[in-house]
Amino acid sequence: MAQGSSFHGSFRLTCDIHVDGYMEGKINTEKTLIISRSGRVKGEIIADKVIINGLFEGECYANHVEILPHGKAQGTIHSDELSIERGGHFIGESQPTTEEQVVKLQQSGKKGELKDANNKSKTEEKSAS
């Protein structure tokens, strides 16, 4: 998302996203969210990895969170791996993740079959519903 642009609403992505502008709402990505030095995000983030070098305000659920030297985060961060570099700021609270908050997919013994954290394969989940 380019510098100078703004977006209000919800995003659901399966790829990385790089924010140079302003976003308000909910962002859900299976990959990495990068908030650049000029980027601003307000709302809820669900991602595998979040890198903050701009401003973030809200609630974040991620496996890994990094606050870089120009990053400022305010709110609640749910992550087992939080790092704050010298110069980075964090005002709020941090909580450990739970399996329900951030789902990890694992490779099973069969080629191409994925299992969730409870060791249920995708095919098992489909037949159970």
N, C-alpha and C positions, 0 to 999 in steps of 0.2 A: 504494500500500500504506500503510495508516494507521499512525499512531504508536501504539506499544503492541502491535502485531501482529508475529508472526514467521513465517518461511517457510523450510523446508529442502527443496531439490530443484532442478529445472531449469525455467526459463521460456524459451519461444520466442515472440516477439511481432513484430508488424508495425507496432506503434504506439509512442508515447512511454510511458515508465513513470517514475513519481515515487515514490521510496522514503522514507517517513517512519519506518518501523519497522526490523526486522532481517531480512535475507535472507542465507542461506548456500547456496551451490551455484553453478549456472551460469545466467547471464542472457544471452540472445541476442535482440537487437532490431535491426530495420532502421532505427530512428529514434534518439531521444535517451533516455538514462538520466540522471535527476537524483537525486542522493543529497542530501536536505535536511540541514539542521543537526542534526536528531534522527535521521537515517537512518544505518544501519550495513549494509555489504555485505561479505561475506567469500566469496571464491571467484573464479570466472572471469567476465569481462564481455566480450561481443562486441557492439559497437554502432557506429553512425555517429558519434554524439557522446556524450561523458560529461561531466557537470558534477558536481563533488564539493564539497559544502559540509558534509558530515558525515565519517564514517570509511569508508575502503575499505582492504581488505587482500586481496591476491591478484594475479592477472594480468589485464591489461586490453588488449584489442585494439580500437582505435577510430581513425577518421580525425581527430577533434578531441577533445582532453581539456583541460578547464579545472578547476583547483583553486582554489576561491574562498577568501576570508579565513578562514573557519572550517573549511576542508577539510583532511583529513589522509589521505594515501595512503601505503601501504606495500606494496612488491612490485615488479612489473615492468610498465611501461607501454609498449606497442607503438603508437606514433603518430608521424606526421610533424608534427603541430601540437599541442604541449604548452605550456600557459600556466599559470603559478602566480602568483596575485595576492599582494600583501603580506599577510602573516599566514597564508597557506596553507603546509602542510608536505608534503614528499615525501621518503620514505626508501626507497631502492631503486635500480633502474636503469631507464633508458629506452632503447628500441630503435626504429629506424625500422621502418615497416611494409613488408611485401612484398605483392605482388599476391595471394598465396595466403592471407594472413591477413585482409585486409579487401577484399571484392569490391565494386567500384563498378559500378553499372549505368548505361549511357549510352543516350540516345535515338539511334536510327539515322535514316536519311533517310526511312524509311517511317513513316507515322503509327501510333503504338501499339506499334511493334516495339522491344524492348529488346535491347541487346548488353552482354556482360560486358567486363572489361578486356582480354580477348584478341580482341575484336571478333567473337565468335561470337554469333549471334542465338539466342534461346531455341528457335526452330523448328529451327535447325541442330543444337543439342544433343539435342533429342528424337529427331531422325531418326538421329543417330549412335549412340544407345544401343539 
